[in-house]
Amino acid sequence: MAPTNMAGRLLFCYNSLMNLLQQINIYTKRYERFDGATLKMIAMLTMLVDHAADCFLWRIHGKLGLGLALEDARLWPLYVTLRVIGRTAFPIFAFFIAEGYVHTRSRKWYLTRLLLLAVISQIPYDLVFNPALDGARNVNLLAATYHGIQMNTVFTLAAGLALTALLDSILHGKHKAALQHRADAGRQRPLRRELLLRGAAATMAAGAFCLLAEVLHFDYGAAGVLIIPVFYFLRNLRILAIIAGWILLLPVSSLELYSVGGFLLIQCYNGKRGKQIQSLFYIFYPAHLCLLLLLRFMIAGY
C-alpha cells in the first residue's frame, strides 16, 4: 500500500525507482561481453571515422576538406552516416576517464598526462578542424585566435576529470567521518548546515567548470565536462548514469541523438581491463590528427 504523506510518497517513489534500476542491471548483466580494451578500440576507430568525414567531406561555412562539395547529393548521406558512427566515441572515452579516476594509482599524474596530451594535440587539431586555418593561401590569424579556436576533446576529458576530483573532495572529503559521527549522534541542525554548504560549494564548482568550458570553446562544451562526474557518482547505478549522460549530450548537437550507440556499448562493459597496449590512446590521438593533416596536404595541397 502506498503511503499518503508527501515525504512517504517521495520515499516510496525513490525505492521503487532503485528497485527497477537494480532489476534492469541484473537483466542486462547477460550482455556484459566487452572488456575495456575492446571498448577503447571501438572508441578510437569510430573517432577516426568521424574525424575523417569532418576533415575530408565537410565544405560548408568556410570549412574546406578535399574539395568534395557536399552540394553533391550523393556525398551527403555518406557524410551523415560517418558522423553518426563517430557519435559512439565520446561517451566511451568519458566513461573510461571516470573508471580511470577510480582505479588509477596517482590521480594527479593521471590528470597531468591528460593535460600534456591536450596541449600537444591542440596544434594539429586546429590545423585539421579550425575553419580559419583551412587553406594556407587564406589564413585569417585574427579569426584563428579566440573565436576560431575550439579546444580539443582531451581538454574536455581533463576538465571533467578535474571537476570529478574536486566534487569528490567537496562531497566525500576528509570530513566524511565527522559528518557520519554527527549523523549518528543525532545532531541534525549542524549536519544539515554542513550538507547545504557542501552542496552549494559543489554547485559553484560545477558552474565554474561549465563556464570555463563554454568560454574556452571546449569540444562538447559544458555537457562534455559534466558527463564524467555523472559517470563517477552514479557508477553503481550504471543504467541511470547512461540515461543521464545521454540526456546531457542531446543539446550539444542534433547528431548526439545517435550517441545512444556508445552508451549501449558502455552497458555491455564487463568490468575487465582486457589486453591493453600501454599508452595507446596517448599515441593514437595526436598521431591520427597528424595523419589526417598529412593526407589532406598530399591530396589537396593544404
C-alpha positions as a Python dict, from the first residue, in 0.01 Angstrom:
ca = {
    (1, 'M'): (0, 0, 0),
    (2, 'A'): (140, 341, -100),
    (3, 'P'): (196, 600, 179),
    (4, 'T'): (-31, 906, 199),
    (5, 'N'): (200, 1187, 319),
    (6, 'M'): (437, 1370, 77),
    (7, 'A'): (762, 1252, 234),
    (8, 'G'): (639, 894, 237),
    (9, 'R'): (535, 917, -127),
    (10, 'L'): (873, 1053, -231),
    (11, 'L'): (1050, 777, -41),
    (12, 'F'): (820, 518, -196),
    (13, 'C'): (891, 652, -549),
    (14, 'Y'): (1265, 657, -479),
    (15, 'N'): (1269, 298, -352),
    (16, 'S'): (1057, 186, -647),
    (17, 'L'): (1297, 352, -891),
    (18, 'M'): (1602, 198, -723),
    (19, 'N'): (1441, -147, -733),
    (20, 'L'): (1360, -102, -1102),
    (21, 'L'): (1716, 6, -1183),
    (22, 'Q'): (1858, -288, -990),
    (23, 'Q'): (1634, -526, -1183),
    (24, 'I'): (1746, -370, -1511),
    (25, 'N'): (2111, -404, -1406),
    (26, 'I'): (2057, -771, -1320),
    (27, 'Y'): (1882, -834, -1652),
    (28, 'T'): (2148, -657, -1861),
    (29, 'K'): (2440, -841, -1699),
    (30, 'R'): (2397, -1116, -1958),
    (31, 'Y'): (2506, -863, -2224),
    (32, 'E'): (2827, -758, -2044),
    (33, 'R'): (3064, -908, -2300),
    (34, 'F'): (3313, -630, -2384),
    (35, 'D'): (3626, -559, -2183),
    (36, 'G'): (3789, -218, -2152),
    (37, 'A'): (4046, -275, -2427),
    (38, 'T'): (3776, -367, -2680),
    (39, 'L'): (3558, -67, -2597),
    (40, 'K'): (3853, 174, -2616),
    (41, 'M'): (3949, 31, -2955),
    (42, 'I'): (3591, 81, -3077),
    (43, 'A'): (3602, 440, -2950),
    (44, 'M'): (3930, 516, -3127),
    (45, 'L'): (3815, 366, -3458),
    (46, 'T'): (3480, 546, -3455),
    (47, 'M'): (3658, 871, -3366),
    (48, 'L'): (3887, 822, -3666),
    (49, 'V'): (3585, 768, -3892),
    (50, 'D'): (3420, 1082, -3755),
    (51, 'H'): (3729, 1300, -3793),
    (52, 'A'): (3798, 1169, -4143),
    (53, 'A'): (3447, 1268, -4252),
    (54, 'D'): (3486, 1612, -4095),
    (55, 'C'): (3828, 1665, -4249),
    (56, 'F'): (3763, 1535, -4600),
    (57, 'L'): (3395, 1584, -4675),
    (58, 'W'): (3284, 1898, -4496),
    (59, 'R'): (3275, 2207, -4717),
    (60, 'I'): (3021, 2442, -4558),
    (61, 'H'): (3071, 2765, -4359),
    (62, 'G'): (3431, 2804, -4470),
    (63, 'K'): (3548, 2456, -4375),
    (64, 'L'): (3727, 2302, -4672),
    (65, 'G'): (3818, 1939, -4700),
    (66, 'L'): (3938, 1779, -5022),
    (67, 'G'): (3722, 1992, -5243),
    (68, 'L'): (3442, 1734, -5236),
    (69, 'A'): (3147, 1969, -5228),
    (70, 'L'): (2855, 1845, -5026),
    (71, 'E'): (2628, 2014, -5275),
    (72, 'D'): (2664, 1679, -5449),
    (73, 'A'): (2363, 1498, -5302),
    (74, 'R'): (2541, 1164, -5332),
    (75, 'L'): (2802, 1266, -5073),
    (76, 'W'): (2562, 1397, -4810),
    (77, 'P'): (2429, 1055, -4693),
    (78, 'L'): (2788, 928, -4669),
    (79, 'Y'): (2891, 1228, -4463),
    (80, 'V'): (2597, 1197, -4223),
    (81, 'T'): (2647, 820, -4186),
    (82, 'L'): (3014, 862, -4094),
    (83, 'R'): (2935, 1138, -3844),
    (84, 'V'): (2662, 923, -3686),
    (85, 'I'): (2915, 641, -3644),
    (86, 'G'): (3150, 889, -3480),
    (87, 'R'): (2896, 975, -3208),
    (88, 'T'): (2987, 643, -3046),
    (89, 'A'): (3332, 757, -2936),
    (90, 'F'): (3293, 1036, -2681),
    (91, 'P'): (3062, 860, -2430),
    (92, 'I'): (3305, 566, -2416),
    (93, 'F'): (3606, 793, -2361),
    (94, 'A'): (3421, 986, -2090),
    (95, 'F'): (3315, 665, -1918),
    (96, 'F'): (3671, 534, -1902),
    (97, 'I'): (3801, 865, -1767),
    (98, 'A'): (3565, 812, -1473),
    (99, 'E'): (3678, 449, -1446),
    (100, 'G'): (4040, 562, -1457),
    (101, 'Y'): (3976, 805, -1173),
    (102, 'V'): (3857, 515, -959),
    (103, 'H'): (4140, 275, -1042),
    (104, 'T'): (4449, 489, -1112),
    (105, 'R'): (4739, 477, -869),
    (106, 'S'): (4802, 853, -894),
    (107, 'R'): (4514, 1084, -980),
    (108, 'K'): (4746, 1385, -1006),
    (109, 'W'): (4969, 1210, -1259),
    (110, 'Y'): (4660, 1090, -1448),
    (111, 'L'): (4536, 1449, -1483),
    (112, 'T'): (4886, 1572, -1574),
    (113, 'R'): (4913, 1315, -1854),
    (114, 'L'): (4578, 1423, -1998),
    (115, 'L'): (4673, 1791, -1985),
    (116, 'L'): (5006, 1725, -2157),
    (117, 'L'): (4829, 1525, -2428),
    (118, 'A'): (4574, 1804, -2475),
    (119, 'V'): (4845, 2069, -2517),
    (120, 'I'): (5048, 1854, -2759),
    (121, 'S'): (4740, 1774, -2968),
    (122, 'Q'): (4600, 2128, -2994),
    (123, 'I'): (4814, 2247, -3286),
    (124, 'P'): (4739, 1952, -3517),
    (125, 'Y'): (4375, 1965, -3403),
    (126, 'D'): (4349, 2330, -3506),
    (127, 'L'): (4524, 2271, -3838),
    (128, 'V'): (4274, 1995, -3919),
    (129, 'F'): (3949, 2143, -3788),
    (130, 'N'): (3985, 2521, -3745),
    (131, 'P'): (3788, 2688, -4029),
    (132, 'A'): (4008, 2999, -4006),
    (133, 'L'): (4314, 2789, -4093),
    (134, 'D'): (4165, 2597, -4386),
    (135, 'G'): (4380, 2664, -4687),
    (136, 'A'): (4730, 2806, -4649),
    (137, 'R'): (4654, 3084, -4900),
    (138, 'N'): (4373, 3230, -4694),
    (139, 'V'): (4469, 3224, -4328),
    (140, 'N'): (4284, 3471, -4107),
    (141, 'L'): (4505, 3489, -3798),
    (142, 'L'): (4264, 3716, -3611),
    (143, 'A'): (3973, 3478, -3666),
    (144, 'A'): (4203, 3189, -3575),
    (145, 'T'): (4252, 3323, -3222),
    (146, 'Y'): (3967, 3331, -2972),
    (147, 'H'): (3662, 3294, -3195),
    (148, 'G'): (3823, 3047, -3434),
    (149, 'I'): (3978, 2809, -3183),
    (150, 'Q'): (3797, 2513, -3037),
    (151, 'M'): (3980, 2323, -2765),
    (152, 'N'): (4026, 1957, -2848),
    (153, 'T'): (3838, 1674, -2681),
    (154, 'V'): (4122, 1587, -2442),
    (155, 'F'): (4085, 1927, -2275),
    (156, 'T'): (3720, 1835, -2216),
    (157, 'L'): (3819, 1500, -2067),
    (158, 'A'): (4085, 1661, -1847),
    (159, 'A'): (3840, 1924, -1722),
    (160, 'G'): (3584, 1653, -1647),
    (161, 'L'): (3846, 1459, -1451),
    (162, 'A'): (3949, 1769, -1255),
    (163, 'L'): (3586, 1851, -1176),
    (164, 'T'): (3526, 1493, -1063),
    (165, 'A'): (3823, 1514, -825),
    (166, 'L'): (3707, 1850, -689),
    (167, 'L'): (3346, 1737, -636),
    (168, 'D'): (3467, 1415, -476),
    (169, 'S'): (3679, 1618, -235),
    (170, 'I'): (3391, 1854, -153),
    (171, 'L'): (3122, 1590, -110),
    (172, 'H'): (3324, 1296, 24),
    (173, 'G'): (3637, 1460, 153),
    (174, 'K'): (3840, 1430, 469),
    (175, 'H'): (3545, 1539, 688),
    (176, 'K'): (3328, 1246, 583),
    (177, 'A'): (3389, 1065, 914),
    (178, 'A'): (3291, 1377, 1109),
    (179, 'L'): (2966, 1402, 912),
    (180, 'Q'): (2886, 1040, 984),
    (181, 'H'): (2958, 1097, 1355),
    (182, 'R'): (2719, 1393, 1362),
    (183, 'A'): (2451, 1190, 1190),
    (184, 'D'): (2495, 903, 1437),
    (185, 'A'): (2483, 1147, 1728),
    (186, 'G'): (2155, 1294, 1604),
    (187, 'R'): (2293, 1647, 1550),
    (188, 'Q'): (2055, 1727, 1269),
    (189, 'R'): (2091, 2107, 1251),
    (190, 'P'): (2474, 2125, 1222),
    (191, 'L'): (2465, 1829, 987),
    (192, 'R'): (2202, 1994, 767),
    (193, 'R'): (2404, 2317, 757),
    (194, 'E'): (2720, 2126, 662),
    (195, 'L'): (2544, 1939, 385),
    (196, 'L'): (2392, 2261, 248),
    (197, 'L'): (2735, 2427, 245),
    (198, 'R'): (2889, 2133, 66),
    (199, 'G'): (2605, 2123, -184),
    (200, 'A'): (2645, 2495, -254),
    (201, 'A'): (3022, 2457, -296),
    (202, 'A'): (2976, 2163, -533),
    (203, 'T'): (2720, 2358, -738),
    (204, 'M'): (2954, 2658, -763),
    (205, 'A'): (3245, 2436, -866),
    (206, 'A'): (3040, 2265, -1136),
    (207, 'G'): (2912, 2603, -1258),
    (208, 'A'): (3266, 2742, -1279),
    (209, 'F'): (3387, 2446, -1485),
    (210, 'C'): (3084, 2471, -1715),
    (211, 'L'): (3151, 2842, -1769),
    (212, 'L'): (3517, 2766, -1842),
    (213, 'A'): (3419, 2501, -2095),
    (214, 'E'): (3186, 2738, -2280),
    (215, 'V'): (3415, 3042, -2272),
    (216, 'L'): (3718, 2848, -2397),
    (217, 'H'): (3511, 2654, -2652),
    (218, 'F'): (3584, 2305, -2525),
    (219, 'D'): (3466, 2030, -2756),
    (220, 'Y'): (3122, 1917, -2631),
    (221, 'G'): (3114, 2224, -2404),
    (222, 'A'): (2976, 2208, -2051),
    (223, 'A'): (2788, 1885, -2118),
    (224, 'G'): (3112, 1707, -2208),
    (225, 'V'): (3269, 1814, -1879),
    (226, 'L'): (2968, 1723, -1664),
    (227, 'I'): (2922, 1375, -1806),
    (228, 'I'): (3239, 1247, -1638),
    (229, 'P'): (3133, 1323, -1277),
    (230, 'V'): (2790, 1182, -1369),
    (231, 'F'): (2956, 852, -1465),
    (232, 'Y'): (3164, 857, -1146),
    (233, 'F'): (2897, 940, -890),
    (234, 'L'): (2643, 705, -1049),
    (235, 'R'): (2893, 426, -1116),
    (236, 'N'): (2695, 181, -901),
    (237, 'L'): (2379, 260, -1100),
    (238, 'R'): (2522, 239, -1449),
    (239, 'I'): (2191, 237, -1632),
    (240, 'L'): (2094, 564, -1458),
    (241, 'A'): (2434, 714, -1544),
    (242, 'I'): (2383, 614, -1908),
    (243, 'I'): (2039, 775, -1927),
    (244, 'A'): (2160, 1094, -1755),
    (245, 'G'): (2471, 1112, -1973),
    (246, 'W'): (2274, 1070, -2294),
    (247, 'I'): (2027, 1343, -2191),
    (248, 'L'): (2320, 1573, -2110),
    (249, 'L'): (2466, 1534, -2460),
    (250, 'L'): (2142, 1583, -2653),
    (251, 'P'): (2155, 1968, -2655),
    (252, 'V'): (2512, 1965, -2793),
    (253, 'S'): (2404, 1870, -3146),
    (254, 'S'): (2118, 1702, -3327),
    (255, 'L'): (2362, 1423, -3413),
    (256, 'E'): (2407, 1339, -3043),
    (257, 'L'): (2077, 1156, -3057),
    (258, 'Y'): (2282, 879, -3217),
    (259, 'S'): (2536, 873, -2934),
    (260, 'V'): (2297, 621, -2778),
    (261, 'G'): (2507, 351, -2950),
    (262, 'G'): (2809, 445, -2741),
    (263, 'F'): (2603, 442, -2423),
    (264, 'L'): (2462, 99, -2504),
    (265, 'L'): (2816, -31, -2551),
    (266, 'I'): (2905, 107, -2207),
    (267, 'Q'): (2623, -102, -2062),
    (268, 'C'): (2794, -405, -2222),
    (269, 'Y'): (3119, -340, -2028),
    (270, 'N'): (3213, -642, -1817),
    (271, 'G'): (3444, -458, -1576),
    (272, 'K'): (3764, -623, -1706),
    (273, 'R'): (4064, -436, -1846),
    (274, 'G'): (4141, -675, -2128),
    (275, 'K'): (4471, -689, -2318),
    (276, 'Q'): (4564, -323, -2349),
    (277, 'I'): (4862, -166, -2522),
    (278, 'Q'): (5017, 73, -2273),
    (279, 'S'): (4952, 441, -2355),
    (280, 'L'): (4789, 354, -2691),
    (281, 'F'): (4537, 638, -2671),
    (282, 'Y'): (4808, 890, -2580),
    (283, 'I'): (4989, 798, -2902),
    (284, 'F'): (4684, 747, -3122),
    (285, 'Y'): (4512, 1080, -3058),
    (286, 'P'): (4784, 1320, -3184),
    (287, 'A'): (4906, 1064, -3440),
    (288, 'H'): (4569, 1030, -3614),
    (289, 'L'): (4536, 1409, -3634),
    (290, 'C'): (4881, 1436, -3794),
    (291, 'L'): (4790, 1156, -4036),
    (292, 'L'): (4469, 1333, -4144),
    (293, 'L'): (4661, 1656, -4192),
    (294, 'L'): (4929, 1480, -4398),
    (295, 'L'): (4676, 1304, -4620),
    (296, 'R'): (4488, 1628, -4684),
    (297, 'F'): (4812, 1804, -4775),
    (298, 'M'): (4919, 1522, -5010),
    (299, 'I'): (4584, 1515, -5192),
    (300, 'A'): (4461, 1873, -5175),
    (301, 'G'): (4784, 2065, -5126),
    (302, 'Y'): (4699, 2232, -4793),
}
